[in-house]
Amino acid sequence: MKKLFCICFFMYGMMMYTGGGELLAAGTKHTPPHKQKKAKMTRGDVKVIEASENIRYLSQKIAKEYLFLYRYPQNEAVKKSLYGTLAKLGENLKVISAVTNDEDTNNILDFLAYSKEQILDILTRKPSHELLVEMLDYSDTLQEGAESIGKTYAYTFSKEEKMLVVSKNISFLLERIIKYYMALYNGYNTRNNHEKLQESVRELTAYLAKLNRYAYPEKIRSVRREFDRVWQRDKEVISQAESFLVPNLLFDSVVYLEEKIDVLARYHSQNL
């Protein structure tokens, strides 16, 4: 029943937003919200954008951590982190709920809140193959919902805002990459998981190229170089996923890399 509801809900979403926001009903077209001439962004709009980006990131982090817990069910640190990640998800859902008056956004929020409660239920039960499949489904649902909300509130970014988005996307992709890597490690050695893993690596590489074209001061440039150094090692390991898997190394490495990206994100945020 859950999956049927999910399919119906997002089929509606696809009808509303296919083609970057074109309304397909009755053959009419609607200018996408992010292409409309908008009034000055309100603080509430900014909060919604920030929260939707956070939810997008957390959607991958939740699945990654659960995949690790599935493999190592006695790891209390990961279990604690999972509950913390879920709590942050709830906080960001509340932020959007408190400021939005958009009906479509509220409809999506209702389902994301339902997904959050189902994830909480999963965490109270012993990890299993069936629950892992459900968790991966909810991860995709949270990501799709966050991206739909983000499109509604999108606008033309300044140079520094664009770079901040780049850094946020890198953090998202790091979590996404390890999510698919852990899926392979747990026996989900499917063609789709391999393709999604490699696609995410390519996307991250493209974002890194944008970072490397930005003229950072030396102190920040050294952080970026350190990220590049570690990422090149990890990228090589990931490229050999079909031969051998070292999830613990990459799990810890992602934490380190995200600390470096956070430094860049704070730099761009301070320059807004």
Backbone as CSV, one residue per row, in Angstrom:
resi,resn,N_x,N_y,N_z,CA_x,CA_y,CA_z,C_x,C_y,C_z
1,MET,0.818,-1.190,0.000,0.000,0.000,0.000,0.864,1.257,0.000
2,LYS,1.947,1.222,0.815,2.866,2.362,0.887,3.448,2.681,-0.472
3,LYS,3.920,1.639,-1.176,4.545,1.869,-2.475,3.537,2.395,-3.488
4,LEU,2.287,1.910,-3.412,1.254,2.372,-4.329,0.997,3.859,-4.102
5,PHE,0.911,4.243,-2.817,0.694,5.654,-2.493,1.847,6.510,-2.987
6,CYS,3.055,5.992,-2.808,4.253,6.708,-3.255,4.239,6.916,-4.764
7,ILE,3.910,5.865,-5.507,3.885,5.935,-6.967,2.847,6.940,-7.437
8,CYS,1.651,6.879,-6.835,0.570,7.786,-7.225,0.956,9.236,-6.928
9,PHE,1.560,9.451,-5.772,1.928,10.799,-5.357,2.934,11.408,-6.311
10,PHE,3.958,10.655,-6.665,5.002,11.215,-7.512,4.656,11.176,-8.993
11,MET,3.689,10.342,-9.401,3.160,10.465,-10.749,2.478,11.811,-10.903
12,TYR,1.753,12.220,-9.842,1.138,13.546,-9.843,2.213,14.625,-9.911
13,GLY,3.280,14.427,-9.125,4.366,15.392,-9.137,5.018,15.498,-10.504
14,MET,5.205,14.369,-11.168,5.805,14.381,-12.500,4.918,15.114,-13.491
15,MET,3.591,14.927,-13.374,2.659,15.636,-14.254,2.772,17.144,-14.058
16,MET,2.999,17.547,-12.797,3.062,18.969,-12.492,4.393,19.585,-12.918
17,TYR,5.480,18.784,-12.793,6.799,19.391,-12.947,7.636,18.833,-14.082
18,THR,7.117,17.929,-14.898,7.879,17.388,-16.020,8.327,18.521,-16.936
19,GLY,9.581,18.407,-17.384,10.105,19.426,-18.293,10.527,20.679,-17.563
20,GLY,10.947,20.527,-16.312,11.446,21.673,-15.570,10.354,22.566,-15.053
21,GLY,9.127,22.042,-14.901,8.085,22.836,-14.283,6.937,23.148,-15.207
22,GLU,6.882,22.574,-16.401,5.785,22.842,-17.308,4.566,22.048,-16.887
23,LEU,3.421,22.733,-16.793,2.179,22.091,-16.442,1.633,21.414,-17.684
24,LEU,1.406,20.090,-17.615,1.005,19.339,-18.803,-0.494,19.141,-18.893
25,ALA,-1.220,19.395,-17.835,-2.656,19.140,-17.849,-3.333,19.970,-18.921
26,ALA,-4.249,19.346,-19.642,-5.087,19.993,-20.661,-4.265,20.662,-21.753
27,GLY,-2.998,20.228,-21.891,-2.165,20.735,-22.972,-1.682,22.158,-22.769
28,THR,-1.881,22.724,-21.577,-1.438,24.085,-21.326,-0.046,24.077,-20.741
29,LYS,0.619,25.211,-20.819,1.967,25.328,-20.262,2.005,26.439,-19.229
30,HIS,2.832,26.217,-18.249,2.973,27.177,-17.152,4.442,27.491,-16.990
31,THR,4.784,28.778,-16.914,6.187,29.154,-16.747,6.704,28.636,-15.420
32,PRO,7.803,27.893,-15.430,8.356,27.360,-14.182,8.553,28.469,-13.169
33,PRO,8.276,28.193,-11.887,8.436,29.212,-10.854,9.811,29.846,-10.845
34,HIS,10.878,29.025,-11.096,12.226,29.581,-11.031,12.565,30.433,-12.240
35,LYS,11.675,30.449,-13.289,11.911,31.287,-14.452,10.981,32.503,-14.466
36,GLN,10.029,32.546,-13.548,9.150,33.683,-13.452,9.920,34.869,-12.868
37,LYS,9.458,36.087,-13.221,10.054,37.274,-12.621,9.511,37.393,-11.209
38,LYS,10.350,37.182,-10.215,9.906,37.147,-8.839,10.241,38.439,-8.115
39,ALA,9.449,38.695,-7.075,9.762,39.806,-6.197,11.020,39.440,-5.414
40,LYS,11.537,40.390,-4.673,12.726,40.146,-3.888,12.508,38.953,-2.967
41,MET,13.534,38.100,-2.886,13.432,36.915,-2.042,13.193,37.312,-0.592
42,THR,12.251,36.643,0.049,12.011,36.873,1.471,12.906,35.969,2.292
43,ARG,13.033,36.277,3.578,13.821,35.426,4.466,13.193,34.035,4.528
44,GLY,11.852,33.991,4.453,11.169,32.702,4.466,11.524,31.851,3.266
45,ASP,11.614,32.488,2.081,11.997,31.752,0.869,13.399,31.161,1.026
46,VAL,14.303,31.960,1.571,15.679,31.503,1.763,15.712,30.307,2.720
47,LYS,14.908,30.381,3.775,14.849,29.272,4.734,14.366,27.988,4.071
48,VAL,13.370,28.108,3.189,12.847,26.936,2.493,13.920,26.322,1.595
49,ILE,14.636,27.170,0.857,15.701,26.676,-0.030,16.783,25.962,0.779
50,GLU,17.206,26.586,1.869,18.254,25.985,2.700,17.791,24.653,3.288
51,ALA,16.553,24.618,3.787,16.036,23.394,4.402,15.862,22.282,3.375
52,SER,15.410,22.637,2.167,15.233,21.604,1.127,16.578,21.013,0.724
53,GLU,17.635,21.852,0.673,18.976,21.341,0.380,19.468,20.430,1.496
54,ASN,19.165,20.804,2.733,19.553,19.964,3.870,18.852,18.603,3.810
55,ILE,17.565,18.607,3.482,16.804,17.350,3.399,17.369,16.467,2.284
56,ARG,17.721,17.089,1.181,18.307,16.344,0.054,19.582,15.627,0.503
57,TYR,20.423,16.341,1.228,21.656,15.761,1.756,21.352,14.647,2.762
58,LEU,20.458,14.914,3.693,20.127,13.943,4.738,19.492,12.679,4.168
59,SER,18.802,12.815,3.039,18.183,11.640,2.414,19.224,10.585,2.056
60,GLN,20.404,11.024,1.655,21.478,10.100,1.304,22.216,9.612,2.548
61,LYS,22.396,10.509,3.504,23.123,10.175,4.726,22.382,9.095,5.526
62,ILE,21.067,9.195,5.586,20.261,8.204,6.311,20.453,6.818,5.712
63,ALA,20.350,6.736,4.380,20.492,5.438,3.719,21.906,4.895,3.872
64,LYS,22.897,5.762,3.733,24.295,5.331,3.870,24.538,4.740,5.252
65,GLU,24.068,5.444,6.275,24.290,4.978,7.637,23.538,3.678,7.923
66,TYR,22.337,3.550,7.357,21.580,2.315,7.591,22.241,1.133,6.890
67,LEU,22.770,1.369,5.714,23.485,0.313,5.004,24.690,-0.160,5.814
68,PHE,25.350,0.779,6.466,26.487,0.412,7.313,26.005,-0.348,8.544
69,LEU,24.889,0.099,9.130,24.340,-0.577,10.308,23.848,-1.980,9.957
70,TYR,23.317,-2.123,8.758,22.862,-3.433,8.290,24.014,-4.429,8.296
71,ARG,25.187,-3.937,7.900,26.364,-4.802,7.837,26.983,-5.003,9.228
72,TYR,26.921,-3.951,10.045,27.519,-4.004,11.381,26.470,-3.595,12.426
73,PRO,25.497,-4.459,12.705,24.360,-4.111,13.568,24.723,-3.787,15.011
74,GLN,25.910,-4.145,15.460,26.319,-3.859,16.834,27.051,-2.516,16.969
75,ASN,27.174,-1.788,15.876,27.891,-0.516,15.904,26.989,0.569,16.496
76,GLU,27.161,0.836,17.782,26.306,1.790,18.480,26.534,3.226,18.007
77,ALA,27.746,3.545,17.596,28.038,4.902,17.135,27.234,5.241,15.886
78,VAL,27.173,4.291,14.943,26.400,4.518,13.720,24.908,4.592,14.037
79,LYS,24.467,3.750,14.941,23.049,3.770,15.324,22.675,5.124,15.928
80,LYS,23.548,5.635,16.798,23.305,6.944,17.409,23.296,8.040,16.349
81,SER,24.232,7.949,15.410,24.296,8.935,14.337,23.034,8.904,13.486
82,LEU,22.497,7.715,13.252,21.266,7.577,12.469,20.114,8.330,13.122
83,TYR,19.959,8.178,14.414,18.901,8.896,15.120,19.133,10.402,15.060
84,GLY,20.389,10.810,15.128,20.706,12.224,15.008,20.370,12.769,13.627
85,THR,20.674,11.983,12.593,20.362,12.373,11.219,18.853,12.503,11.033
86,LEU,18.113,11.564,11.605,16.659,11.598,11.499,16.093,12.824,12.224
87,ALA,16.681,13.171,13.361,16.236,14.352,14.103,16.465,15.624,13.278
88,LYS,17.610,15.708,12.590,17.889,16.862,11.733,16.898,16.928,10.573
89,LEU,16.516,15.762,10.058,15.508,15.725,9.005,14.208,16.350,9.506
90,GLY,13.794,15.944,10.704,12.572,16.487,11.280,12.649,17.989,11.481
91,GLU,13.799,18.486,11.930,13.983,19.919,12.145,13.812,20.698,10.843
92,ASN,14.363,20.173,9.761,14.269,20.868,8.481,12.860,20.804,7.886
93,LEU,12.155,19.715,8.124,10.754,19.648,7.700,9.931,20.705,8.434
94,LYS,10.210,20.893,9.722,9.493,21.892,10.513,9.782,23.302,10.025
95,VAL,11.028,23.549,9.621,11.396,24.874,9.112,10.539,25.231,7.898
96,ILE,10.422,24.298,6.967,9.636,24.556,5.758,8.160,24.711,6.107
97,SER,7.668,23.838,6.954,6.257,23.878,7.340,5.884,25.205,8.002
98,ALA,6.827,25.776,8.749,6.545,26.998,9.505,6.442,28.237,8.623
99,VAL,7.068,28.211,7.438,7.124,29.440,6.632,6.391,29.350,5.295
100,THR,6.077,28.155,4.807,5.484,28.056,3.478,3.964,28.168,3.510
101,ASN,3.446,28.814,2.470,2.000,28.864,2.257,1.616,28.177,0.952
102,ASP,2.626,27.560,0.316,2.409,26.919,-0.976,1.726,25.565,-0.783
103,GLU,0.591,25.366,-1.462,-0.193,24.143,-1.279,0.568,22.905,-1.721
104,ASP,1.240,22.981,-2.866,1.989,21.819,-3.360,3.116,21.451,-2.397
105,THR,3.797,22.473,-1.871,4.872,22.222,-0.912,4.337,21.534,0.331
106,ASN,3.205,21.991,0.823,2.617,21.369,2.015,2.191,19.927,1.744
107,ASN,1.702,19.664,0.533,1.336,18.282,0.183,2.565,17.373,0.200
108,ILE,3.666,17.870,-0.352,4.901,17.088,-0.350,5.396,16.889,1.081
109,LEU,5.315,17.947,1.892,5.754,17.853,3.282,4.993,16.777,4.042
110,ASP,3.684,16.661,3.774,2.882,15.640,4.457,3.443,14.250,4.196
111,PHE,3.822,14.008,2.948,4.333,12.679,2.631,5.748,12.481,3.155
112,LEU,6.558,13.541,3.138,7.906,13.419,3.683,7.862,13.173,5.188
113,ALA,6.902,13.813,5.860,6.740,13.575,7.298,6.332,12.128,7.554
114,TYR,5.469,11.607,6.683,5.077,10.192,6.786,6.298,9.291,6.584
115,SER,7.130,9.623,5.605,8.341,8.839,5.340,9.275,8.866,6.548
116,LYS,9.388,10.023,7.182,10.232,10.141,8.368,9.748,9.206,9.474
117,GLU,8.453,9.147,9.688,7.910,8.274,10.727,8.142,6.803,10.400
118,GLN,8.061,6.454,9.131,8.318,5.077,8.723,9.797,4.722,8.919
119,ILE,10.679,5.675,8.660,12.104,5.441,8.891,12.370,5.224,10.378
120,LEU,11.709,6.028,11.219,11.848,5.854,12.664,11.419,4.454,13.085
121,ASP,10.341,3.969,12.496,9.873,2.615,12.797,10.907,1.570,12.378
122,ILE,11.536,1.787,11.228,12.574,0.870,10.750,13.727,0.802,11.748
123,LEU,14.095,1.954,12.304,15.241,2.006,13.219,14.970,1.280,14.535
124,THR,13.711,1.094,14.871,13.388,0.396,16.125,13.389,-1.115,15.946
125,ARG,13.577,-1.582,14.712,13.525,-3.014,14.437,14.907,-3.527,14.023
126,LYS,15.077,-4.820,14.141,16.340,-5.442,13.771,16.560,-5.307,12.265
127,PRO,17.745,-4.831,11.832,18.012,-4.663,10.400,17.778,-5.961,9.626
128,SER,17.156,-5.833,8.476,16.874,-6.993,7.639,16.900,-6.579,6.174
129,HIS,16.923,-7.567,5.299,16.924,-7.302,3.857,15.696,-6.491,3.460
130,GLU,14.525,-6.870,3.966,13.284,-6.195,3.613,13.299,-4.736,4.067
131,LEU,13.785,-4.519,5.294,13.829,-3.159,5.811,14.852,-2.315,5.063
132,LEU,15.929,-2.933,4.625,16.941,-2.218,3.863,16.363,-1.730,2.534
133,VAL,15.593,-2.571,1.878,14.942,-2.175,0.627,14.007,-0.992,0.872
134,GLU,13.249,-1.054,1.971,12.351,0.053,2.305,13.140,1.336,2.562
135,MET,14.239,1.227,3.274,15.050,2.402,3.576,15.570,3.053,2.302
136,LEU,16.007,2.248,1.344,16.481,2.795,0.079,15.352,3.500,-0.667
137,ASP,14.141,2.949,-0.590,12.978,3.588,-1.205,12.696,4.943,-0.562
138,TYR,12.750,4.985,0.767,12.489,6.237,1.470,13.576,7.267,1.194
139,SER,14.800,6.810,1.026,15.892,7.715,0.669,15.596,8.422,-0.644
140,ASP,15.150,7.655,-1.640,14.807,8.239,-2.942,13.618,9.182,-2.825
141,THR,12.635,8.803,-2.008,11.439,9.629,-1.823,11.801,10.975,-1.205
142,LEU,12.630,10.949,-0.164,13.048,12.185,0.482,13.819,13.081,-0.484
143,GLN,14.696,12.480,-1.269,15.471,13.258,-2.239,14.555,13.905,-3.272
144,GLU,13.641,13.117,-3.838,12.736,13.641,-4.864,11.847,14.742,-4.303
145,GLY,11.355,14.543,-3.090,10.500,15.552,-2.475,11.246,16.850,-2.232
146,ALA,12.473,16.743,-1.716,13.278,17.940,-1.450,13.586,18.687,-2.743
147,GLU,13.894,17.957,-3.803,14.205,18.599,-5.080,12.975,19.276,-5.674
148,SER,11.798,18.682,-5.500,10.561,19.302,-5.983,10.293,20.617,-5.260
149,ILE,10.482,20.621,-3.951,10.295,21.847,-3.173,11.318,22.899,-3.584
150,GLY,12.563,22.479,-3.752,13.613,23.410,-4.139,13.338,24.093,-5.463
151,LYS,12.777,23.362,-6.432,12.465,23.944,-7.737,11.423,25.051,-7.610
152,THR,10.473,24.879,-6.694,9.415,25.866,-6.512,9.970,27.201,-6.048
153,TYR,11.058,27.147,-5.265,11.604,28.364,-4.675,12.915,28.807,-5.314
154,ALA,13.302,28.173,-6.411,14.581,28.498,-7.045,14.572,29.911,-7.625
155,TYR,15.756,30.498,-7.730,15.899,31.818,-8.326,17.307,31.944,-8.872
156,THR,17.628,33.077,-9.463,18.946,33.273,-10.056,19.974,33.583,-8.963
157,PHE,20.977,32.735,-8.849,21.964,32.878,-7.790,23.069,33.858,-8.168
158,SER,23.625,34.505,-7.157,24.825,35.324,-7.351,26.027,34.388,-7.494
159,LYS,27.202,34.963,-7.795,28.408,34.156,-7.971,28.722,33.359,-6.708
160,GLU,28.677,34.024,-5.548,29.007,33.328,-4.305,27.950,32.303,-3.937
161,GLU,26.702,32.614,-4.221,25.627,31.646,-3.959,25.804,30.406,-4.828
162,LYS,26.215,30.601,-6.069,26.459,29.464,-6.959,27.558,28.568,-6.395
163,MET,28.614,29.180,-5.880,29.712,28.393,-5.319,29.286,27.691,-4.029
164,LEU,28.426,28.332,-3.262,27.903,27.689,-2.059,27.081,26.462,-2.443
165,VAL,26.278,26.598,-3.498,25.485,25.469,-3.985,26.401,24.350,-4.468
166,VAL,27.490,24.715,-5.148,28.460,23.715,-5.611,29.000,22.911,-4.430
167,SER,29.389,23.609,-3.366,29.938,22.911,-2.200,28.877,22.017,-1.546
168,LYS,27.627,22.481,-1.492,26.550,21.675,-0.925,26.292,20.431,-1.774
169,ASN,26.365,20.603,-3.092,26.155,19.460,-3.987,27.265,18.426,-3.845
170,ILE,28.476,18.880,-3.568,29.582,17.945,-3.368,29.342,17.111,-2.119
171,SER,28.887,17.744,-1.042,28.575,16.991,0.174,27.477,15.976,-0.078
172,PHE,26.446,16.395,-0.807,25.355,15.489,-1.175,25.877,14.290,-1.958
173,LEU,26.741,14.553,-2.926,27.240,13.476,-3.786,28.188,12.539,-3.040
174,LEU,28.937,13.069,-2.083,29.793,12.193,-1.276,28.937,11.166,-0.534
175,GLU,27.840,11.621,0.058,26.938,10.703,0.755,26.295,9.724,-0.226
176,ARG,25.921,10.231,-1.377,25.266,9.393,-2.389,26.218,8.310,-2.901
177,ILE,27.461,8.690,-3.128,28.464,7.741,-3.615,28.651,6.601,-2.619
178,ILE,28.807,6.940,-1.344,29.014,5.894,-0.341,27.747,5.083,-0.121
179,LYS,26.600,5.689,-0.318,25.349,4.928,-0.234,25.350,3.788,-1.259
180,TYR,25.679,4.119,-2.496,25.692,3.080,-3.532,26.859,2.114,-3.355
181,TYR,27.970,2.622,-2.846,29.104,1.751,-2.565,28.733,0.729,-1.496
182,MET,28.071,1.184,-0.439,27.637,0.282,0.620,26.564,-0.684,0.126
183,ALA,25.736,-0.250,-0.824,24.737,-1.145,-1.399,25.428,-2.311,-2.105
184,LEU,26.489,-2.000,-2.847,27.260,-3.055,-3.505,27.886,-3.985,-2.467
185,TYR,28.410,-3.404,-1.411,29.065,-4.193,-0.362,28.089,-5.133,0.335
186,ASN,26.840,-4.703,0.413,25.831,-5.527,1.074,25.140,-6.514,0.129
187,GLY,25.705,-6.677,-1.067,25.189,-7.695,-1.973,24.240,-7.202,-3.034
188,TYR,23.956,-5.891,-3.041,23.059,-5.346,-4.057,23.886,-4.953,-5.281
189,ASN,24.502,-5.977,-5.861,25.442,-5.777,-6.954,24.696,-5.716,-8.286
190,THR,23.837,-4.688,-8.416,23.008,-4.562,-9.607,23.629,-3.575,-10.593
191,ARG,23.231,-3.688,-11.819,23.717,-2.773,-12.847,23.318,-1.339,-12.512
192,ASN,22.096,-1.167,-11.994,21.628,0.169,-11.658,22.496,0.807,-10.574
193,ASN,22.847,0.041,-9.551,23.683,0.589,-8.484,25.071,0.962,-8.988
194,HIS,25.630,0.147,-9.862,26.927,0.472,-10.461,26.831,1.764,-11.279
195,GLU,25.762,1.884,-12.071,25.604,3.067,-12.913,25.391,4.320,-12.082
196,LYS,24.575,4.210,-11.027,24.330,5.363,-10.167,25.603,5.780,-9.437
197,LEU,26.405,4.803,-9.053,27.673,5.093,-8.390,28.594,5.873,-9.324
198,GLN,28.762,5.370,-10.536,29.661,6.023,-11.487,29.126,7.379,-11.932
199,GLU,27.813,7.484,-12.074,27.200,8.761,-12.441,27.468,9.814,-11.358
200,SER,27.357,9.412,-10.098,27.600,10.333,-8.989,29.061,10.761,-8.944
201,VAL,29.972,9.834,-9.235,31.403,10.169,-9.274,31.667,11.206,-10.375
202,ARG,31.053,11.009,-11.535,31.234,11.970,-12.640,30.693,13.344,-12.263
203,GLU,29.542,13.378,-11.626,28.953,14.656,-11.222,29.848,15.369,-10.203
204,LEU,30.356,14.616,-9.244,31.234,15.222,-8.239,32.497,15.773,-8.891
205,THR,33.055,15.035,-9.840,34.254,15.490,-10.547,33.992,16.814,-11.271
206,ALA,32.796,16.937,-11.867,32.430,18.165,-12.578,32.314,19.343,-11.604
207,TYR,31.748,19.115,-10.441,31.638,20.180,-9.442,33.013,20.582,-8.910
208,LEU,33.887,19.611,-8.750,35.240,19.924,-8.282,35.980,20.816,-9.279
209,ALA,35.713,20.609,-10.553,36.344,21.449,-11.572,35.924,22.908,-11.390
210,LYS,34.674,23.133,-10.968,34.217,24.503,-10.710,34.922,25.090,-9.501
211,LEU,35.107,24.280,-8.467,35.852,24.750,-7.294,37.276,25.133,-7.673
212,ASN,37.878,24.332,-8.524,39.284,24.541,-8.877,39.491,25.753,-9.776
213,ARG,38.391,26.261,-10.365,38.493,27.479,-11.184,38.285,28.749,-10.354
214,TYR,37.880,28.565,-9.111,37.615,29.721,-8.251,38.915,30.194,-7.593
215,ALA,39.102,31.515,-7.538,40.341,32.086,-6.993,40.247,32.233,-5.470
216,TYR,40.516,31.155,-4.754,40.503,31.180,-3.293,41.785,31.818,-2.755
217,PRO,41.721,32.412,-1.561,42.961,32.839,-0.896,43.773,31.603,-0.515
218,GLU,45.046,31.755,-0.280,45.942,30.619,-0.086,45.481,29.679,1.024
219,LYS,45.027,30.227,2.144,44.606,29.383,3.263,43.475,28.448,2.858
220,ILE,42.514,28.965,2.109,41.380,28.141,1.660,41.812,27.227,0.521
221,ARG,42.731,27.718,-0.317,43.215,26.906,-1.438,43.921,25.655,-0.933
222,SER,44.585,25.746,0.186,45.267,24.575,0.752,44.249,23.527,1.209
223,VAL,43.112,23.966,1.696,42.040,23.036,2.084,41.492,22.326,0.849
224,ARG,41.313,23.099,-0.212,40.815,22.524,-1.457,41.793,21.497,-2.027
225,ARG,43.097,21.822,-1.950,44.103,20.878,-2.457,44.104,19.585,-1.646
226,GLU,43.915,19.701,-0.338,43.865,18.513,0.508,42.646,17.656,0.150
227,PHE,41.538,18.308,-0.127,40.357,17.561,-0.577,40.688,16.803,-1.866
228,ASP,41.288,17.493,-2.809,41.642,16.863,-4.087,42.546,15.650,-3.879
229,ARG,43.505,15.795,-2.996,44.456,14.707,-2.754,43.746,13.462,-2.224
230,VAL,42.915,13.650,-1.214,42.214,12.512,-0.612,41.179,11.948,-1.579
231,TRP,40.491,12.841,-2.284,39.461,12.368,-3.203,40.060,11.536,-4.329
232,GLN,41.210,11.897,-4.841,41.827,11.114,-5.916,42.125,9.698,-5.448
233,ARG,42.541,9.555,-4.201,42.769,8.217,-3.647,41.451,7.446,-3.551
234,ASP,40.434,8.116,-3.004,39.141,7.447,-2.835,38.516,7.094,-4.183
235,LYS,38.669,7.985,-5.137,38.120,7.743,-6.471,38.730,6.496,-7.093
236,GLU,40.022,6.306,-6.887,40.698,5.120,-7.401,40.160,3.857,-6.736
237,VAL,39.927,3.928,-5.427,39.360,2.788,-4.706,37.961,2.471,-5.218
238,ILE,37.156,3.503,-5.404,35.777,3.315,-5.875,35.751,2.708,-7.278
239,SER,36.704,3.103,-8.110,36.741,2.584,-9.485,36.998,1.082,-9.528
240,GLN,37.508,0.515,-8.412,37.801,-0.914,-8.345,36.761,-1.669,-7.506
241,ALA,35.568,-1.085,-7.404,34.524,-1.667,-6.558,34.151,-3.087,-6.972
242,GLU,34.319,-3.411,-8.244,33.969,-4.756,-8.694,35.016,-5.784,-8.260
243,SER,36.217,-5.314,-7.903,37.292,-6.227,-7.514,37.403,-6.392,-6.005
244,PHE,37.347,-5.269,-5.274,37.416,-5.349,-3.814,36.702,-4.143,-3.208
245,LEU,36.230,-4.319,-1.968,35.451,-3.291,-1.294,36.045,-3.023,0.089
246,VAL,36.214,-1.730,0.406,36.767,-1.340,1.716,35.859,-0.262,2.327
247,PRO,34.676,-0.641,2.767,33.690,0.344,3.233,34.125,1.160,4.433
248,ASN,34.842,0.544,5.383,35.254,1.288,6.567,36.179,2.446,6.212
249,LEU,37.101,2.206,5.303,38.024,3.251,4.877,37.261,4.408,4.243
250,LEU,36.353,4.113,3.333,35.629,5.161,2.633,34.610,5.849,3.533
251,PHE,34.010,5.107,4.449,33.051,5.682,5.378,33.726,6.787,6.200
252,ASP,34.905,6.487,6.725,35.646,7.471,7.520,36.185,8.605,6.643
253,SER,36.576,8.263,5.432,37.143,9.265,4.542,36.116,10.317,4.149
254,VAL,34.886,9.894,3.958,33.824,10.836,3.594,33.615,11.866,4.704
255,VAL,33.693,11.426,5.951,33.582,12.355,7.081,34.682,13.415,6.981
256,TYR,35.893,12.985,6.682,37.040,13.890,6.561,36.839,14.860,5.391
257,LEU,36.401,14.329,4.248,36.206,15.167,3.066,35.107,16.202,3.284
258,GLU,34.052,15.809,3.981,32.962,16.752,4.224,33.394,17.861,5.179
259,GLU,34.318,17.567,6.067,34.876,18.625,6.924,35.599,19.665,6.073
260,LYS,36.308,19.215,5.050,37.019,20.134,4.160,36.040,20.950,3.328
261,ILE,35.013,20.303,2.823,34.017,21.008,2.019,33.261,22.025,2.864
262,ASP,33.033,21.706,4.134,32.359,22.649,5.027,33.159,23.940,5.176
263,VAL,34.488,23.832,5.153,35.336,25.027,5.228,35.080,25.913,4.015
264,LEU,35.002,25.305,2.836,34.738,26.069,1.613,33.335,26.659,1.643
265,ALA,32.370,25.886,2.129,30.984,26.363,2.195,30.879,27.580,3.117
266,ARG,31.562,27.527,4.259,31.528,28.662,5.189,32.171,29.895,4.564
267,TYR,33.235,29.686,3.805,33.903,30.807,3.124,32.940,31.510,2.176
268,HIS,32.235,30.730,1.355,31.285,31.330,0.401,30.094,31.951,1.112
269,SER,29.652,31.322,2.185,28.531,31.855,2.950,28.874,33.204,3.560
270,GLN,30.097,33.356,4.026,30.539,34.626,4.637,30.691,35.722,3.591
271,ASN,30.841,35.340,2.321,31.013,36.337,1.255,29.710,36.727,0.573
272,LEU,28.587,36.182,1.042,27.296,36.516,0.424,26.946,37.974,0.658
